[in-house]
Amino acid sequence: MARPITLFTGQWADLPFEKVAELAAGWGYDGLEIACWGDHLDVWKAAEDPAYLDSRREILDRYGLKVWTISNHLKGQAVCDDPIDARHAAILPAQVWGDGDPEGVRQRAAEEMKLTARAAAALGVDTVVGFTGSSIWKYVAMFPPASQEMVDAGYRDFADRWNPILDVFDEVGVRFAHEVHPSEIAYDYWTTVAALEAIGHREAFGLNWDPSHFVWQDLDPVGFMWDFRDRIYHVDCKDAKRQVGNGRNGRLGSHLPWADPRRGWDFVSTGHGDVPWEACFRMLNTIGYTGPISVEWEDAGMDRLIGAPEALEFVRRLAFDKPEAAFDSAFAAG
């Protein structure tokens, strides 16, 4: 059976959950990767009222959609971040932000991630996607120079804060898929190696593979998938377009907004950028990934009501089964 294709609802959280379900079903998506913000999924309500999750299921059933994954990037970000500041106040709900005391924010964010694992289990979902935050991302520019001791302390901080969260994931039989992404504890190849070592390669912690974050850093998304093949717990499809080479546009984006032509890169609609999609999907077959393919539609230069169905068509064309799987399916059908 072909891998299901879902729509990540994070970029649609300004719309009611039911409206997003209606749109996704009308376009032909198989399900949703539900974000834990907006009104899409509130894990605190899920913990307090069992009927709340029934209301989410009812909407999904009404539109013929499934859910394999939920995501909580925003609260995961606050677990390890330093500094905690106005940027976090803008993305966190009141019950996590509280009085804004940084350590209190981190502790409440950690509690929400535990609740997220429990909500996933109650929904019958076995994977949560998200960010981890990082106390050492602030050292990436490396001046003034950061000592190795400072960097090592950042990985210890990550392990100390996330191991208790992962204990709950283990308890309820759910896995965490960290999205390797700039600003996180694991943002490229070698930081992913270091993060896995920091938590002792425990099974509860894996990766959400999103090739866009590798392409704009000049990393190989296909080779990354092979090397970490036992940790690819979820797949997001998002494209990136590099706009460097003219002597002006920098890889780091120059503090310019999305879609500004002076940036060195931007997220674009899937199939419009520099991700080697056919090679990526062939590698997904090679490593035996059978989970959902989630479209994370994010393109400031295109109307999302046009881009999301276009991305679905593109991904469905490429997300082919292995040849033997397709043959077996055809043979079984007679």
C-alpha positions in Angstrom: 0.0 0.0 0.0 1.3 3.5 -0.9 2.5 5.6 2.0 -0.2 8.1 3.1 0.3 11.7 2.3 -0.7 14.2 5.0 -0.8 18.0 5.4 1.0 19.5 8.4 -1.5 22.0 9.9 1.1 24.3 11.6 1.1 26.8 8.7 -2.7 26.8 8.8 -3.3 27.4 12.5 -4.9 30.7 11.8 -7.9 28.7 10.5 -10.2 26.6 12.6 -9.2 22.9 12.7 -12.4 21.9 10.9 -11.8 24.3 8.0 -8.3 22.8 7.5 -9.8 19.3 7.5 -12.4 20.4 5.0 -9.7 21.9 2.7 -7.3 18.9 3.0 -10.0 16.4 2.3 -11.2 18.3 -0.7 -7.7 18.4 -2.2 -7.3 14.6 -1.6 -4.9 14.4 1.3 -5.1 11.1 3.3 -4.8 12.8 6.7 -3.3 15.5 8.8 -0.1 16.0 10.8 -1.9 17.9 13.6 -0.1 20.9 15.2 -0.6 21.5 18.9 -1.4 25.2 18.5 -4.2 27.4 17.2 -7.4 25.5 17.9 -6.1 22.3 16.2 -5.0 20.3 19.3 -4.7 21.4 22.9 -3.0 18.7 24.9 -3.9 20.4 28.2 -7.6 20.0 27.3 -6.9 16.4 26.2 -5.5 15.7 29.7 -8.4 17.2 31.5 -11.4 16.1 29.3 -11.4 12.7 27.5 -14.3 14.0 25.3 -12.0 16.6 23.8 -10.1 14.1 21.8 -13.4 12.6 20.7 -14.2 16.0 19.1 -11.0 15.9 17.1 -11.7 12.3 16.0 -15.2 13.3 14.9 -13.9 16.0 12.7 -11.4 13.7 11.1 -14.0 11.0 10.5 -16.4 13.4 9.0 -13.9 14.3 6.3 -12.5 10.9 5.8 -9.0 11.8 7.2 -6.5 9.9 9.4 -3.9 11.0 11.8 -0.5 9.3 12.2 1.5 12.1 13.7 1.0 15.2 15.9 3.5 18.0 16.3 4.5 20.4 19.0 7.4 22.4 17.8 6.6 25.6 19.7 6.6 24.2 23.2 9.5 21.9 22.5 11.5 24.9 21.4 11.2 26.4 24.9 12.4 23.3 26.8 16.1 24.1 26.3 16.3 27.6 24.8 18.5 30.3 26.4 17.7 33.1 26.3 13.9 32.9 26.8 12.6 36.2 25.6 10.0 38.1 23.7 10.2 35.7 20.8 9.0 32.9 23.0 6.2 35.1 24.5 4.9 35.5 20.9 4.5 31.8 20.3 3.7 30.3 23.7 0.3 30.1 25.3 -0.3 31.7 28.7 -0.1 28.4 30.6 3.4 27.9 29.4 4.7 31.5 29.4 3.3 32.3 32.8 5.2 35.2 34.4 8.0 34.8 31.8 10.6 33.6 34.3 12.9 31.7 32.0 13.4 28.6 34.1 9.6 28.4 34.8 8.9 28.6 31.1 11.3 25.7 30.4 9.8 23.6 33.1 6.2 24.3 31.9 7.2 23.6 28.3 8.7 20.2 29.4 5.4 19.4 31.1 3.5 20.2 27.9 5.8 17.8 26.0 4.9 15.1 28.4 1.2 15.8 28.0 1.8 15.7 24.2 3.1 12.1 24.4 0.0 11.1 26.4 -2.3 12.9 24.0 -0.7 11.1 21.1 -1.1 7.7 22.7 -4.8 8.5 23.5 -5.3 9.3 19.8 -3.6 6.1 18.7 -0.7 8.0 17.3 2.9 6.7 17.8 5.0 9.6 16.7 5.3 13.2 17.9 7.3 15.7 15.8 8.9 18.8 17.3 11.8 20.9 18.2 14.1 20.6 21.3 15.4 24.1 21.6 19.1 24.6 22.4 21.1 26.5 25.1 24.1 26.7 22.8 22.6 27.8 19.5 23.7 31.3 20.6 27.3 30.1 20.2 27.0 29.2 16.5 28.8 32.3 15.3 31.7 31.3 17.6 32.8 34.8 18.5 33.7 35.5 21.2 35.0 31.9 21.0 33.0 29.3 22.9 35.1 26.7 24.8 34.5 23.0 24.3 33.4 22.9 27.9 30.6 25.4 27.1 29.5 23.3 24.1 29.6 20.1 26.1 27.5 21.7 28.8 24.8 22.4 26.2 24.5 18.8 25.2 24.3 17.8 28.9 21.6 20.4 29.4 19.7 18.9 26.5 20.0 15.4 27.9 19.1 16.5 31.5 15.9 18.2 30.3 14.8 15.7 27.6 15.5 12.4 29.3 12.6 12.9 31.8 10.3 13.8 28.8 11.5 10.8 26.9 10.7 8.6 29.9 7.1 9.5 29.5 7.3 8.8 25.7 8.6 5.3 26.6 5.9 4.8 29.2 3.1 5.4 26.7 4.7 3.8 23.7 5.2 6.9 21.6 8.4 8.2 19.8 9.7 11.7 19.5 10.9 12.8 16.1 13.2 15.8 16.4 13.2 18.1 13.4 16.8 18.7 12.5 16.7 22.5 12.0 18.8 25.6 12.7 18.3 26.9 16.2 17.9 23.3 17.6 20.4 21.1 19.5 20.7 19.0 16.3 20.7 21.3 13.3 23.1 19.5 10.9 25.0 16.2 10.5 27.5 16.4 13.2 25.2 18.0 15.8 22.8 15.2 15.2 25.6 12.7 16.0 26.4 14.6 19.2 22.7 14.9 20.2 22.1 11.1 19.8 25.3 10.4 21.8 24.2 12.8 24.6 21.0 10.8 25.2 22.7 7.4 24.8 20.9 6.6 21.5 17.7 5.8 23.3 15.0 4.5 21.0 12.4 7.1 22.1 14.4 9.8 20.3 14.5 9.9 16.5 14.4 12.3 13.7 11.9 14.1 11.5 13.6 14.3 8.1 12.9 17.5 6.3 15.3 18.0 3.3 14.8 21.8 3.0 16.9 22.4 6.2 19.8 20.4 4.7 19.7 21.9 1.2 20.2 25.5 2.3 23.1 24.5 4.5 24.7 22.7 1.6 24.3 19.3 3.2 23.3 16.1 1.4 19.7 15.1 2.5 19.9 11.7 0.8 23.2 10.7 2.5 21.8 12.0 5.8 18.8 9.7 5.4 21.0 6.7 4.8 23.4 7.3 7.6 20.5 7.8 10.1 18.2 5.3 8.5 17.3 3.7 11.9 16.2 7.0 13.3 14.0 8.4 10.5 10.7 8.3 12.4 8.8 10.8 10.2 9.1 12.7 6.9 8.2 16.2 6.1 8.3 17.5 2.6 9.3 21.1 2.3 11.5 22.7 -0.4 14.2 25.4 -0.3 15.6 27.6 -3.0 19.1 28.9 -2.8 19.6 32.4 -4.0 23.3 32.8 -3.5 26.1 33.3 -6.0 25.6 37.0 -6.9 28.0 38.2 -4.3 25.3 39.9 -2.2 22.9 37.3 -0.9 24.1 35.4 2.2 23.3 31.9 3.4 22.3 33.2 6.8 19.4 35.4 5.4 20.7 38.8 6.5 17.7 39.3 9.0 15.5 39.8 5.9 11.9 38.5 5.8 10.8 35.5 3.9 10.5 36.0 0.1 12.8 39.1 0.1 14.9 38.7 -3.0 18.0 39.8 -1.1 17.9 36.7 1.0 20.3 33.8 0.2 17.6 31.2 0.4 13.8 30.8 1.0 11.3 28.0 1.5 9.3 27.5 -1.6 6.5 25.2 -2.8 7.5 21.5 -3.0 9.0 20.8 -6.4 10.1 24.5 -7.1 13.4 24.4 -5.2 16.7 22.6 -5.0 15.8 19.4 -3.1 16.7 16.3 -5.2 13.2 14.9 -4.7 13.5 11.7 -6.9 16.7 10.7 -5.2 15.1 11.4 -1.8 12.1 9.2 -2.5 14.3 6.4 -3.9 16.3 6.5 -0.7 13.1 6.3 1.4 12.3 3.1 -0.5 15.9 1.9 0.1 15.8 2.4 3.9 12.3 0.8 4.1 10.4 3.9 5.4 6.7 3.1 5.3 5.3 6.0 7.4 3.4 9.1 6.3 4.8 11.7 3.9 3.7 15.0 5.3 3.6 18.2 3.2 4.7 21.2 5.1 3.6 23.9 2.8 5.5 27.2 3.4 6.0 29.6 0.5 5.6 33.3 1.1 5.5 33.9 -2.7 2.5 31.7 -3.5 -1.1 31.5 -2.4 -1.4 28.5 -0.1 -4.7 27.5 -1.5 -2.9 27.0 -4.8 0.3 25.6 -3.4 -1.0 22.9 -1.1 -2.9 20.9 -3.7 -0.1 21.4 -6.2 2.4 20.0 -3.6 0.1 17.0 -3.0 0.0 16.2 -6.8 3.8 16.5 -6.9 4.5 14.3 -3.9 1.9 11.7 -4.9 3.6 11.3 -8.3 7.0 10.7 -6.7 6.1 8.8 -3.5 6.0 5.5 -5.4 6.3 2.1 -3.7 9.3 -0.1 -4.2 8.9 -2.1 -7.5 8.4 -5.4 -5.7 5.8 -3.8 -3.4 3.9 -2.4 -6.4 4.0 -5.9 -8.1 2.8 -7.6 -5.0 -0.1 -5.2 -4.7 -1.1 -5.6 -8.3 -0.8 -9.4 -8.0 -3.0 -9.5 -4.9 -5.6 -7.4 -6.7 -5.8 -10.1 -9.3 
